[in-house]
Amino acid sequence: MTKIIVYLGLSIQEEEAKTILDADYRTPVKRGDILKAISEKPDIIGIIDGVFHHTPAVAHKEIMKALKMGITVVGASSMGALRASELDDLGMIGIGYVYKAYRSGKITSDDDVALSFDPERNVPISEALVNIDYKLDLAVKEEIISEEDKEYIHNIAKDIYYPKRSYQYIFSKVEMEDEKKTKLIDFILKEKDIKYLDAIEALEYIKSISEEE
C-alpha cells in the first residue's frame, strides 16, 4: 500500500481532504517536519500549507533530501506551490494555478499566499492576496469591475500587513459606489478560493499517481 503524508489545514480542511484522498494528514509544514517524515519512509509527500513567519519555514534542503531518496514530493496552493516553483527543476512536482503563477513570475513573494490563522483550530483569520487577486480577475471578466478598479483594490490589499488582510478591512478602505461594491462583495464571497481549488487538484493528482504505483 502506498504511504502518503500530506501537510494541510488552511487551504482545505482535513475532513474534506479525506473524502478525496486516503492519507496521513498533518498540520501545516514547518522546518524539520520533512526530515521527520523521511524517517517514516513514505512513498509520496504532499505539501499544501506551511508556516511562514511565526516558525521557520520548511527548508529547501529537507525537500531535496526527500527527492534524492526517491520520495515523490508534490506541492500546491500555498507553501507547497512556492517550494515547487523553486525546486521543480530538481524533481518536485508543482500543481495548480498558484504554482504556475510563481513559476511564471506573475507572483514572487511569500506575502501573496501568507495569512494568519488560529493555530489551535487551523482556521484562517486573514485572507491570502493570491485569493483576492484571483477573484478580482474573475470579477473583471464578469464585468462587475474594471481593470482600474481591480488595480485600485489590489493596491489597497497589498498595503495591508498580511495578518490584518481581511475582506472586511479591505472594503472598509475602498471608495466605490455602494451598489457596485455590494455586488462585488457578494461575488467574491460566492466564489471558491484558488488555494482551495488548487488543493483539491493536488489531492486528486496524488490519488491518481498513488493508484499507478
C-alpha positions as semicolon CSV with decimal commas, in nm:
position;residue;x (nm);y (nm);z (nm)
1;M;0,000;0,000;0,000
2;T;0,128;0,346;-0,093
3;K;0,228;0,551;0,212
4;I;0,124;0,916;0,171
5;I;0,187;1,208;0,406
6;V;0,015;1,541;0,335
7;Y;0,055;1,875;0,513
8;L;-0,253;2,097;0,503
9;G;-0,531;2,252;0,707
10;L;-0,567;2,609;0,581
11;S;-0,629;2,585;0,208
12;I;-0,859;2,290;0,269
13;Q;-0,970;2,122;0,589
14;E;-0,861;1,767;0,670
15;E;-1,218;1,638;0,688
16;E;-1,285;1,732;0,326
17;A;-0,940;1,619;0,213
18;K;-1,013;1,270;0,349
19;T;-1,309;1,240;0,113
20;I;-1,069;1,282;-0,181
21;L;-0,753;1,100;-0,072
22;D;-0,671;0,843;0,193
23;A;-0,351;0,977;0,352
24;D;-0,173;1,060;0,676
25;Y;-0,276;1,424;0,718
26;R;-0,066;1,659;0,926
27;T;-0,077;2,026;1,022
28;P;0,089;2,293;0,803
29;V;0,453;2,202;0,743
30;K;0,735;2,375;0,932
31;R;1,113;2,345;0,948
32;G;1,218;1,991;1,033
33;D;0,888;1,819;0,953
34;I;1,003;1,673;0,622
35;L;1,316;1,528;0,784
36;K;1,093;1,353;1,038
37;A;0,865;1,231;0,761
38;I;1,159;1,087;0,565
39;S;1,239;0,857;0,857
40;E;0,892;0,706;0,817
41;K;0,974;0,609;0,456
42;P;0,670;0,749;0,274
43;D;0,623;0,698;-0,098
44;I;0,463;1,041;-0,151
45;I;0,476;1,368;0,043
46;G;0,221;1,637;-0,037
47;I;0,292;1,993;0,074
48;I;-0,006;2,226;0,056
49;D;0,004;2,452;0,361
50;G;0,301;2,560;0,569
51;V;0,407;2,818;0,822
52;F;0,590;3,129;0,704
53;H;0,673;3,381;0,970
54;H;0,570;3,252;1,313
55;T;0,801;2,950;1,289
56;P;1,091;2,877;1,050
57;A;0,957;2,764;0,713
58;V;1,031;2,421;0,568
59;A;1,385;2,423;0,428
60;H;1,473;2,354;0,066
61;K;1,736;2,103;0,180
62;E;1,471;1,891;0,353
63;I;1,271;1,859;0,035
64;M;1,584;1,798;-0,172
65;K;1,682;1,515;0,063
66;A;1,340;1,356;0,020
67;L;1,370;1,381;-0,358
68;K;1,719;1,226;-0,353
69;M;1,578;0,933;-0,157
70;G;1,324;0,869;-0,431
71;I;1,023;1,009;-0,249
72;T;0,770;1,182;-0,475
73;V;0,708;1,535;-0,343
74;V;0,405;1,729;-0,468
75;G;0,341;2,095;-0,391
76;A;0,040;2,321;-0,444
77;S;-0,175;2,608;-0,314
78;S;0,048;2,785;-0,065
79;M;0,388;2,688;0,076
80;G;0,375;2,384;-0,149
81;A;0,333;2,598;-0,460
82;L;0,616;2,829;-0,357
83;R;0,862;2,548;-0,287
84;A;0,762;2,359;-0,603
85;S;0,833;2,667;-0,815
86;E;1,181;2,677;-0,662
87;L;1,256;2,306;-0,676
88;D;1,071;2,168;-0,978
89;D;1,398;2,153;-1,172
90;L;1,516;1,906;-0,909
91;G;1,207;1,690;-0,935
92;M;0,944;1,840;-0,706
93;I;0,605;1,836;-0,877
94;G;0,403;2,158;-0,881
95;I;0,028;2,156;-0,932
96;G;-0,226;2,431;-0,996
97;Y;-0,274;2,800;-1,056
98;V;-0,063;2,933;-0,769
99;Y;0,234;2,714;-0,861
100;K;0,214;2,833;-1,223
101;A;0,186;3,196;-1,107
102;Y;0,507;3,161;-0,905
103;R;0,680;2,974;-1,186
104;S;0,593;3,240;-1,443
105;G;0,687;3,530;-1,216
106;K;0,331;3,662;-1,201
107;I;0,370;3,647;-0,825
108;T;0,706;3,648;-0,648
109;S;0,661;3,697;-0,275
110;D;0,552;3,462;0,002
111;D;0,328;3,752;0,108
112;D;0,096;3,657;-0,180
113;V;-0,002;3,330;-0,013
114;A;0,062;3,416;0,352
115;L;-0,220;3,451;0,601
116;S;-0,267;3,439;0,976
117;F;-0,458;3,158;1,141
118;D;-0,578;3,020;1,470
119;P;-0,315;2,752;1,547
120;E;-0,548;2,558;1,776
121;R;-0,826;2,517;1,519
122;N;-0,621;2,569;1,199
123;V;-0,877;2,825;1,082
124;P;-0,762;3,121;0,867
125;I;-0,831;3,462;1,019
126;S;-0,699;3,670;0,730
127;E;-0,712;3,640;0,351
128;A;-0,431;3,545;0,114
129;L;-0,357;3,807;-0,152
130;V;-0,348;3,542;-0,425
131;N;-0,711;3,454;-0,344
132;I;-0,810;3,820;-0,353
133;D;-0,639;3,883;-0,688
134;Y;-0,784;3,567;-0,840
135;K;-1,137;3,673;-0,750
136;L;-1,078;4,029;-0,868
137;D;-0,964;3,890;-1,204
138;L;-1,286;3,688;-1,224
139;A;-1,488;3,998;-1,136
140;V;-1,325;4,185;-1,426
141;K;-1,415;3,900;-1,663
142;E;-1,774;3,915;-1,539
143;E;-1,767;4,295;-1,596
144;I;-1,853;4,364;-1,234
145;I;-1,547;4,590;-1,205
146;S;-1,295;4,740;-1,446
147;E;-0,921;4,675;-1,470
148;E;-0,869;5,011;-1,299
149;D;-1,096;4,906;-1,013
150;K;-0,903;4,582;-0,979
151;E;-0,568;4,759;-0,957
152;Y;-0,711;5,007;-0,706
153;I;-0,840;4,733;-0,475
154;H;-0,525;4,523;-0,522
155;N;-0,307;4,812;-0,411
156;I;-0,518;4,866;-0,100
157;A;-0,499;4,495;-0,013
158;K;-0,125;4,477;-0,086
159;D;-0,054;4,766;0,152
160;I;-0,227;4,591;0,441
161;Y;0,001;4,376;0,659
162;Y;-0,098;4,016;0,583
163;P;-0,235;3,922;0,930
164;K;-0,489;4,205;0,902
165;R;-0,577;4,143;0,536
166;S;-0,947;4,054;0,556
167;Y;-1,219;4,141;0,306
168;Q;-1,400;4,341;0,573
169;Y;-1,091;4,554;0,638
170;I;-1,005;4,591;0,270
171;F;-1,352;4,708;0,171
172;S;-1,371;4,946;0,463
173;K;-1,095;5,134;0,281
174;V;-1,238;5,101;-0,072
175;E;-1,422;5,407;-0,201
176;M;-1,675;5,283;-0,455
177;E;-2,040;5,325;-0,541
178;D;-2,244;5,130;-0,284
179;E;-2,435;4,919;-0,536
180;K;-2,117;4,827;-0,721
181;K;-1,930;4,747;-0,401
182;T;-2,215;4,529;-0,271
183;K;-2,230;4,337;-0,599
184;L;-1,853;4,282;-0,591
185;I;-1,851;4,165;-0,230
186;D;-2,139;3,922;-0,297
187;F;-1,950;3,786;-0,597
188;I;-1,624;3,745;-0,403
189;L;-1,793;3,563;-0,115
190;K;-1,966;3,326;-0,358
191;E;-1,653;3,224;-0,549
192;K;-1,420;2,949;-0,426
193;D;-1,067;3,043;-0,321
194;I;-0,798;2,948;-0,571
195;K;-0,583;2,797;-0,294
196;Y;-0,875;2,568;-0,211
197;L;-0,924;2,470;-0,575
198;D;-0,551;2,404;-0,613
199;A;-0,553;2,187;-0,301
200;I;-0,828;1,971;-0,448
201;E;-0,638;1,940;-0,776
202;A;-0,322;1,835;-0,589
203;L;-0,504;1,575;-0,380
204;E;-0,667;1,430;-0,690
205;Y;-0,327;1,421;-0,862
206;I;-0,167;1,241;-0,567
207;K;-0,453;0,992;-0,568
208;S;-0,402;0,924;-0,939
209;I;-0,028;0,861;-0,912
210;S;-0,068;0,651;-0,597
211;E;-0,303;0,420;-0,782
212;E;-0,038;0,371;-1,051
213;E;0,228;0,258;-0,804
